[in-house]
Amino acid sequence: VHVWHAIELMIFFVYEMLLANFRVALDVLRQPQHMKPGIIAVPLDAKSDVEILLLTTLVALTPGTMNLAVSHSRDVLFVHALDAENPQELRRQIKDGFERRVLQVLR
């Protein structure tokens, strides 16, 4: 079961990376005033060092996002996004996309 989840995570990551590259390219081609960068707080269900490390690595490798910090209590990840116009949607994408799959692989 874990092997299938790991394969699913890899496929999802490649898909998200390609999609993010396309979005960043469009943002660069558009005029700068269309970009709405921002910092969002993502509540974490990941608790172990390995879970948080894998999640933050995947987020950092995705174009258009950059990890800023994990809270001292380890329950919030702060992410800078090139396009943070809809912070709830971005938070949902990280939680339901990367974090859920990371937890499936590691738990």
SEMIPA-966689 format. One record per residue (C-alpha): residue number from 1; residue in one letter; chain; x, y, z. Coordinates in steps of 0.2 Angstrom, whole numbers. Example, Ala and Ser with C-alpha at 12.3 -4.5 7.8 and 13.67 -1.06 7.14 Angstrom:
2
<site num="1" residu="A" chaine="A" x="62" y="-22" z="39"/>
<site num="2" residu="S" chaine="A" x="68" y="-5" z="36"/>
END
This chain:
107
<site num="1" residu="V" chaine="A" x="0" y="0" z="0"/>
<site num="2" residu="H" chaine="A" x="14" y="12" z="4"/>
<site num="3" residu="V" chaine="A" x="23" y="9" z="-12"/>
<site num="4" residu="W" chaine="A" x="7" y="14" z="-22"/>
<site num="5" residu="H" chaine="A" x="5" y="30" z="-11"/>
<site num="6" residu="A" chaine="A" x="24" y="34" z="-15"/>
<site num="7" residu="I" chaine="A" x="21" y="32" z="-34"/>
<site num="8" residu="E" chaine="A" x="5" y="42" z="-32"/>
<site num="9" residu="L" chaine="A" x="15" y="56" z="-23"/>
<site num="10" residu="M" chaine="A" x="29" y="56" z="-37"/>
<site num="11" residu="I" chaine="A" x="16" y="57" z="-51"/>
<site num="12" residu="F" chaine="A" x="7" y="71" z="-42"/>
<site num="13" residu="F" chaine="A" x="23" y="80" z="-39"/>
<site num="14" residu="V" chaine="A" x="28" y="80" z="-57"/>
<site num="15" residu="Y" chaine="A" x="11" y="85" z="-62"/>
<site num="16" residu="E" chaine="A" x="11" y="100" z="-50"/>
<site num="17" residu="M" chaine="A" x="28" y="105" z="-55"/>
<site num="18" residu="L" chaine="A" x="23" y="106" z="-73"/>
<site num="19" residu="L" chaine="A" x="8" y="115" z="-69"/>
<site num="20" residu="A" chaine="A" x="17" y="127" z="-58"/>
<site num="21" residu="N" chaine="A" x="30" y="130" z="-71"/>
<site num="22" residu="F" chaine="A" x="16" y="135" z="-83"/>
<site num="23" residu="R" chaine="A" x="8" y="147" z="-71"/>
<site num="24" residu="V" chaine="A" x="25" y="155" z="-67"/>
<site num="25" residu="A" chaine="A" x="28" y="157" z="-85"/>
<site num="26" residu="L" chaine="A" x="11" y="166" z="-88"/>
<site num="27" residu="D" chaine="A" x="14" y="177" z="-73"/>
<site num="28" residu="V" chaine="A" x="31" y="183" z="-80"/>
<site num="29" residu="L" chaine="A" x="24" y="186" z="-97"/>
<site num="30" residu="R" chaine="A" x="9" y="196" z="-90"/>
<site num="31" residu="Q" chaine="A" x="12" y="214" z="-83"/>
<site num="32" residu="P" chaine="A" x="19" y="214" z="-65"/>
<site num="33" residu="Q" chaine="A" x="4" y="223" z="-58"/>
<site num="34" residu="H" chaine="A" x="-6" y="206" z="-61"/>
<site num="35" residu="M" chaine="A" x="5" y="197" z="-48"/>
<site num="36" residu="K" chaine="A" x="-2" y="196" z="-30"/>
<site num="37" residu="P" chaine="A" x="12" y="188" z="-20"/>
<site num="38" residu="G" chaine="A" x="9" y="185" z="-2"/>
<site num="39" residu="I" chaine="A" x="13" y="175" z="14"/>
<site num="40" residu="I" chaine="A" x="0" y="161" z="20"/>
<site num="41" residu="A" chaine="A" x="0" y="151" z="35"/>
<site num="42" residu="V" chaine="A" x="-4" y="132" z="32"/>
<site num="43" residu="P" chaine="A" x="-9" y="123" z="48"/>
<site num="44" residu="L" chaine="A" x="1" y="106" z="48"/>
<site num="45" residu="D" chaine="A" x="-6" y="89" z="52"/>
<site num="46" residu="A" chaine="A" x="12" y="82" z="49"/>
<site num="47" residu="K" chaine="A" x="21" y="81" z="65"/>
<site num="48" residu="S" chaine="A" x="37" y="71" z="64"/>
<site num="49" residu="D" chaine="A" x="53" y="78" z="57"/>
<site num="50" residu="V" chaine="A" x="53" y="67" z="42"/>
<site num="51" residu="E" chaine="A" x="35" y="72" z="37"/>
<site num="52" residu="I" chaine="A" x="38" y="90" z="39"/>
<site num="53" residu="L" chaine="A" x="55" y="89" z="30"/>
<site num="54" residu="L" chaine="A" x="47" y="80" z="15"/>
<site num="55" residu="L" chaine="A" x="32" y="92" z="14"/>
<site num="56" residu="T" chaine="A" x="43" y="107" z="15"/>
<site num="57" residu="T" chaine="A" x="55" y="100" z="2"/>
<site num="58" residu="L" chaine="A" x="40" y="97" z="-10"/>
<site num="59" residu="V" chaine="A" x="33" y="114" z="-8"/>
<site num="60" residu="A" chaine="A" x="50" y="122" z="-10"/>
<site num="61" residu="L" chaine="A" x="53" y="113" z="-26"/>
<site num="62" residu="T" chaine="A" x="37" y="119" z="-33"/>
<site num="63" residu="P" chaine="A" x="40" y="135" z="-44"/>
<site num="64" residu="G" chaine="A" x="31" y="150" z="-37"/>
<site num="65" residu="T" chaine="A" x="31" y="144" z="-18"/>
<site num="66" residu="M" chaine="A" x="45" y="146" z="-5"/>
<site num="67" residu="N" chaine="A" x="45" y="140" z="13"/>
<site num="68" residu="L" chaine="A" x="48" y="154" z="25"/>
<site num="69" residu="A" chaine="A" x="47" y="145" z="42"/>
<site num="70" residu="V" chaine="A" x="39" y="132" z="53"/>
<site num="71" residu="S" chaine="A" x="32" y="138" z="69"/>
<site num="72" residu="H" chaine="A" x="41" y="134" z="85"/>
<site num="73" residu="S" chaine="A" x="26" y="123" z="90"/>
<site num="74" residu="R" chaine="A" x="28" y="114" z="73"/>
<site num="75" residu="D" chaine="A" x="9" y="116" z="69"/>
<site num="76" residu="V" chaine="A" x="10" y="130" z="55"/>
<site num="77" residu="L" chaine="A" x="20" y="131" z="39"/>
<site num="78" residu="F" chaine="A" x="23" y="149" z="33"/>
<site num="79" residu="V" chaine="A" x="24" y="149" z="14"/>
<site num="80" residu="H" chaine="A" x="28" y="164" z="2"/>
<site num="81" residu="A" chaine="A" x="18" y="162" z="-14"/>
<site num="82" residu="L" chaine="A" x="21" y="172" z="-30"/>
<site num="83" residu="D" chaine="A" x="2" y="171" z="-33"/>
<site num="84" residu="A" chaine="A" x="-8" y="172" z="-16"/>
<site num="85" residu="E" chaine="A" x="-23" y="180" z="-23"/>
<site num="86" residu="N" chaine="A" x="-34" y="166" z="-16"/>
<site num="87" residu="P" chaine="A" x="-25" y="161" z="1"/>
<site num="88" residu="Q" chaine="A" x="-39" y="148" z="5"/>
<site num="89" residu="E" chaine="A" x="-37" y="139" z="-11"/>
<site num="90" residu="L" chaine="A" x="-18" y="139" z="-10"/>
<site num="91" residu="R" chaine="A" x="-19" y="132" z="8"/>
<site num="92" residu="R" chaine="A" x="-31" y="119" z="2"/>
<site num="93" residu="Q" chaine="A" x="-19" y="114" z="-12"/>
<site num="94" residu="I" chaine="A" x="-5" y="111" z="0"/>
<site num="95" residu="K" chaine="A" x="-15" y="102" z="13"/>
<site num="96" residu="D" chaine="A" x="-25" y="91" z="1"/>
<site num="97" residu="G" chaine="A" x="-12" y="89" z="-12"/>
<site num="98" residu="F" chaine="A" x="5" y="87" z="-4"/>
<site num="99" residu="E" chaine="A" x="2" y="85" z="14"/>
<site num="100" residu="R" chaine="A" x="-11" y="72" z="13"/>
<site num="101" residu="R" chaine="A" x="0" y="62" z="1"/>
<site num="102" residu="V" chaine="A" x="15" y="63" z="12"/>
<site num="103" residu="L" chaine="A" x="6" y="57" z="27"/>
<site num="104" residu="Q" chaine="A" x="-1" y="42" z="17"/>
<site num="105" residu="V" chaine="A" x="17" y="37" z="12"/>
<site num="106" residu="L" chaine="A" x="24" y="39" z="29"/>
<site num="107" residu="R" chaine="A" x="11" y="33" z="41"/>
END
